[in-house]
Amino acid sequence: MTTTVAVIGGGYGGTTVAKELDSFTDVVLVEPREDFVHHVAALRGLVDPEWTDRLFYPYARLLERGRVLRDRAVSVDQDGVTLASGERLTPDYVVLATGSAYPFPAKIDFHDSASAKAKIRATREELAGAEKVLLLGAGPVGLELAGEIKAVWPEKAVTIVDPAKDILPGFPEDFRAEIRRQLDGLGVELLLGTSLTEAPVSEPGQAKTFTSGLTGGGEVTADLWFQCFGGAPHTAYLDGELAAARQANGQVEVTPELRLPGQPGVFALGDITALPEGKLAKVAGDHAEVVVANIRALIEGGELRTHTPGGPMISLPLGPSGGATYAEEVGILDAATTAEIKGSHMMASRYDEMFGQA
């Protein structure tokens, strides 16, 4: 009898697990989206028409033996998975890889690719006509989006507003200073320690000029704005005994082996885990390696691997040729190195190969 595995979620971690398990288990990958979305490049896809289609990869060539079900898990309990279609899966192992929601354009909020591409193109047209752009949130998304906008439209006024006193808390001051230096060179205005006194009159990405006061004094005028904060893990489907692992913020408690406590056949990875590390595609990939190794060990016999959360790390492009990178083991890397690591290509080649698009 072949071992059966249901992987819930076809993002970075889920697709890696499914592909690696495909050769020696019966894999079912459950994913409501029509295509895999390369969200690492989503902000580049907003500003650069050549990148819009490159964000989407059909699942058809991901697996050789297993199957991809375009469906959604509405309930996952200790005994199996119930899908929106009504189908019930009772696999030997379940891997929870449902990721997180985040405001557009950092994440795409459509399940069909045609609608997603249409929204990206329509928003880009609105953005192209805006002279003053406001970004609410000075985290990695807001900073990267500012860099992308300035790389294509250097004449636009871009302002970032955040109630925090500084950018990127948790990273070394030298790294933060380098990012601030580059933003200043691009002409990006940082308004920190303040927030809007009233909400914008328009929807995010909709061109409509407005002026708002600031809690720290003064005011800001913009023709268009984006929300660059507010991620939330997708875990509302947890049911039965599994629901006990879900914390108040939606993240899921996991053991060092990346299993839900007391559930030897249920693994979780990526953004949904309550681990003290960045919610990055690379981290999801690291989790996926541990999950694959442990499922193999459980099937074939052997030692289980554990995951130790890493220290702070980030590769933050500011356009194709700007930005900086930090990791504890290498320190701070400059703009040219960041472009080589990520900014110039947005890591697309690995997904071209993974999904048979090379």
C-alpha positions in Angstrom: 0.0 0.0 0.0 1.4 3.4 -1.0 1.4 6.1 1.6 -1.1 8.9 0.9 -0.3 12.6 1.7 -2.6 15.6 1.4 -0.9 18.9 1.0 -3.2 21.8 1.8 -2.0 24.9 0.0 0.0 25.3 -3.2 2.3 28.1 -2.3 6.1 28.1 -1.8 6.2 25.4 0.9 3.3 23.3 -0.3 4.5 22.9 -3.8 8.0 22.0 -2.7 6.6 19.3 -0.3 4.3 17.9 -3.0 7.0 17.8 -5.6 9.5 16.1 -3.3 7.0 13.5 -2.0 5.7 12.8 -5.5 8.1 10.0 -6.3 7.4 7.8 -3.3 3.9 8.7 -2.0 0.5 9.3 -3.4 0.2 13.1 -3.2 -2.9 15.2 -3.5 -2.2 19.0 -3.5 -5.3 21.0 -2.6 -5.2 24.6 -3.9 -8.1 26.9 -4.9 -6.0 29.0 -7.3 -5.9 28.3 -11.0 -2.1 28.8 -11.1 0.8 29.1 -8.6 1.5 32.8 -8.0 5.1 33.9 -7.6 4.4 36.5 -5.0 8.1 37.3 -4.4 7.8 39.2 -7.7 4.3 40.6 -7.3 5.4 44.2 -6.7 7.6 44.0 -9.8 4.6 42.6 -11.7 2.6 45.7 -10.8 5.0 48.2 -12.2 6.6 46.2 -15.1 4.2 44.8 -17.8 6.8 42.2 -18.8 6.6 40.7 -15.4 2.8 40.5 -15.0 2.4 37.2 -16.9 5.5 35.8 -15.3 3.9 35.7 -11.9 1.6 32.8 -12.9 2.7 29.2 -13.3 0.3 26.4 -14.3 0.3 23.5 -11.8 -0.1 21.0 -14.7 3.6 20.0 -14.8 4.4 20.2 -11.1 3.7 16.5 -10.3 4.3 13.4 -12.4 2.3 10.9 -10.3 0.2 12.9 -7.9 -2.7 15.1 -8.6 -3.6 18.8 -8.0 -7.2 19.4 -6.9 -8.5 22.9 -7.6 -10.5 23.0 -4.4 -10.4 24.5 -0.9 -10.2 22.8 2.5 -13.1 23.9 4.6 -12.3 21.6 7.5 -9.2 19.7 8.5 -9.5 17.6 11.6 -7.6 14.7 13.1 -9.3 12.2 10.8 -9.0 13.9 7.4 -9.9 16.8 5.2 -13.3 18.1 4.0 -13.2 20.1 0.8 -15.6 22.8 -0.4 -16.7 20.5 -3.2 -17.9 18.0 -0.5 -15.1 15.5 -1.2 -13.5 14.0 1.9 -9.8 13.0 2.0 -8.5 10.5 4.6 -4.7 10.5 3.9 -2.0 9.0 6.1 -0.4 12.4 6.5 -1.6 16.0 6.1 0.7 18.9 5.5 -0.8 22.3 6.3 0.7 24.9 3.9 -2.0 27.5 3.4 0.1 30.6 3.9 -1.3 34.0 4.7 -3.4 36.8 3.2 -1.9 40.2 2.6 -3.3 43.3 0.9 -2.9 43.7 -2.9 -0.5 44.2 -4.6 1.9 42.2 -2.4 -0.5 39.3 -2.7 -3.0 38.6 -5.4 -6.6 38.3 -4.2 -8.1 36.4 -7.1 -8.2 32.6 -7.7 -8.5 32.8 -11.4 -5.5 34.2 -13.2 -7.3 36.2 -15.9 -9.0 38.3 -13.2 -5.8 38.7 -11.3 -3.9 39.9 -14.4 -6.7 42.3 -15.2 -6.6 43.8 -11.8 -2.8 44.2 -12.0 -3.0 45.9 -15.3 -5.8 48.2 -14.3 -4.0 49.2 -11.1 -0.8 49.8 -13.0 -2.7 52.2 -15.3 -4.0 54.1 -12.3 -0.6 54.2 -10.8 1.0 55.4 -14.0 -1.2 58.5 -14.0 -0.7 59.4 -10.3 1.8 62.1 -9.5 1.8 61.6 -5.7 1.7 58.1 -4.2 1.2 57.3 -0.5 2.3 54.0 1.0 0.9 53.2 4.5 3.4 50.9 6.2 7.2 51.1 6.3 7.8 47.4 6.5 9.5 45.4 3.8 6.5 45.6 1.5 6.2 49.3 1.7 9.9 49.9 1.3 10.2 47.5 -1.7 7.1 48.9 -3.4 8.6 52.4 -3.1 11.7 51.2 -4.8 9.8 49.5 -7.6 7.7 52.6 -8.2 10.8 54.9 -8.3 12.7 52.5 -10.6 10.0 52.9 -13.3 8.7 56.5 -12.5 11.6 58.4 -10.8 9.6 61.6 -11.1 6.7 60.5 -8.9 6.5 61.7 -5.4 6.4 58.7 -3.1 5.7 59.1 0.6 5.7 56.3 3.3 3.8 56.8 6.5 4.1 54.6 9.5 3.4 55.0 13.3 6.7 53.2 14.1 9.6 55.3 15.1 12.0 53.6 12.6 12.0 51.2 9.7 12.7 47.4 10.0 12.9 46.9 13.8 14.9 43.8 14.7 17.6 44.5 12.1 21.0 46.1 12.7 21.2 49.9 12.6 23.8 49.7 9.9 21.4 47.8 7.7 18.5 50.2 8.4 20.8 53.2 7.8 21.7 51.8 4.3 18.1 51.3 3.4 17.3 54.8 4.6 20.2 56.2 2.6 19.1 54.6 -0.6 15.5 55.7 -0.1 16.7 59.3 0.4 18.7 59.0 -2.8 15.6 57.9 -4.6 13.6 60.8 -3.2 11.3 58.7 -1.1 9.8 60.6 1.8 9.7 58.7 5.1 7.2 60.1 7.6 7.7 57.9 10.7 6.1 58.1 14.2 2.9 59.4 12.7 -0.3 58.2 11.0 -3.3 59.5 9.1 -6.0 61.3 11.1 -8.7 60.0 8.7 -8.9 57.2 6.2 -8.3 57.9 2.5 -11.5 58.6 0.5 -10.5 56.1 -2.2 -9.9 52.4 -2.3 -6.3 51.2 -2.4 -4.8 51.5 -5.9 -7.6 53.8 -7.1 -6.5 57.2 -8.4 -8.4 59.9 -6.5 -6.6 62.9 -5.0 -7.1 63.4 -1.2 -5.5 65.2 1.7 -5.3 63.8 5.2 -3.9 65.3 8.4 -1.2 63.5 10.3 -1.3 62.6 14.0 2.2 64.0 14.4 1.2 67.3 12.8 1.0 68.5 9.2 -0.8 66.8 6.4 -0.1 64.6 3.4 -1.7 64.8 -0.1 -1.7 61.9 -2.5 -3.4 60.8 -5.8 -3.3 57.1 -5.0 -2.4 54.9 -2.0 -1.6 51.3 -1.0 -1.9 49.5 2.3 1.4 47.8 3.1 0.6 46.1 6.3 -1.8 43.6 7.7 -1.0 40.0 6.9 -3.1 37.2 8.4 -2.5 33.4 8.4 -5.1 31.2 6.7 -6.0 28.7 9.4 -9.7 29.1 10.1 -10.3 25.6 8.6 -8.7 23.8 11.6 -11.3 21.7 13.3 -11.7 19.0 16.0 -8.5 18.3 17.9 -6.4 20.3 15.5 -8.1 23.6 16.5 -6.3 23.5 19.8 -3.0 24.3 18.0 -4.5 27.6 16.6 -3.4 30.7 18.5 -5.4 33.9 18.9 -3.5 35.5 16.0 -4.3 32.6 13.7 -0.8 31.1 13.8 -0.4 27.4 14.6 1.8 25.9 17.3 4.3 23.3 16.0 6.8 21.0 17.5 10.5 21.1 16.5 9.6 18.4 14.0 7.0 20.8 12.5 4.1 18.7 13.6 1.0 19.9 15.5 1.3 18.9 19.1 -0.1 15.5 19.8 -0.8 14.9 16.1 2.1 12.7 14.7 0.6 12.7 11.2 -0.2 16.4 10.8 2.6 18.8 9.7 2.5 22.6 9.3 4.9 25.0 7.6 5.5 28.5 6.4 3.5 31.6 7.3 1.0 29.8 9.4 3.5 28.5 12.0 4.0 30.3 15.3 7.8 30.3 15.0 9.9 33.3 15.8 11.3 33.8 12.3 10.5 35.8 9.2 7.6 34.8 7.0 9.6 34.4 3.9 9.6 32.1 0.8 13.0 30.9 1.9 11.8 30.0 5.4 8.8 28.1 3.9 11.3 26.2 1.7 13.5 25.3 4.7 10.3 24.1 6.5 9.4 22.0 3.5 12.8 20.2 3.5 12.2 19.2 7.2 8.6 18.0 6.5 9.7 15.9 3.5 12.6 14.3 5.4 10.3 13.5 8.4 7.5 12.0 6.3 10.1 9.9 4.6 11.6 8.9 8.0 8.2 7.9 9.2 7.5 5.8 6.2 10.9 4.1 5.8 12.2 4.3 9.4 14.9 6.6 10.6 15.6 9.7 12.8 13.2 12.6 12.6 14.7 16.0 11.8 14.1 19.1 13.8 13.9 22.8 12.6 15.7 25.5 14.5 14.3 29.0 13.7 17.0 31.1 12.2 18.0 34.7 13.1 16.8 37.8 11.3 17.3 37.7 7.5 16.1 39.8 4.6 16.9 40.5 1.0 15.2 43.8 0.2 15.4 45.1 -3.3 14.7 48.7 -4.0 14.1 48.2 -7.7 16.1 45.9 -10.0 19.5 47.4 -9.0 19.0 48.8 -5.5 18.4 47.6 -2.0 20.4 45.6 0.6 20.5 42.2 2.2 21.2 41.1 5.7 21.7 37.7 7.4 23.6 36.9 10.6 26.1 34.6 8.9 27.1 37.1 6.2 26.3 40.5 7.6 25.1 43.4 5.3 25.4 42.9 1.5 25.2 45.9 -0.9 22.9 46.9 -3.7 24.9 45.1 -6.4 24.9 41.8 -4.5 21.2 42.2 -3.6 20.5 42.6 -7.3 22.4 39.4 -8.0 20.6 37.5 -5.2 17.1 38.7 -6.0 16.5 42.1 -7.4 17.4 41.6 -11.0 15.6 38.4 -11.6 13.2 38.0 -8.5 14.3 34.3 -8.3 12.0 33.4 -11.2 14.4 30.8 -12.8 13.9 28.3 -10.0 10.1 28.4 -10.5 10.5 28.2 -14.3 12.3 24.9 -13.7 10.0 23.7 -11.0 6.9 24.2 -13.0 8.4 23.0 -16.3 8.5 26.5 -17.9 12.2 26.7 -18.5 
